[in-house]
């Protein structure tokens, strides 16, 4: 395989690949963010606010 194929790729192809990649990353962000926030709230419920220890309140 020649390196000229890599360096002379069409700019529209590169732009399309970046667009698809950014769409996938945004979709993953919108799915993972609420899950992470829910996990933080769930973990916060386990922590005793007086002592900071994990366990019974």
Buried (B, 14 or more C-beta within 10 A) or exposed (E): EEEEEEEEEEEEEEEEEEEEEEEEEEEEEEEEEEEEEEEEEEEEEEEEEEEEEEEEE
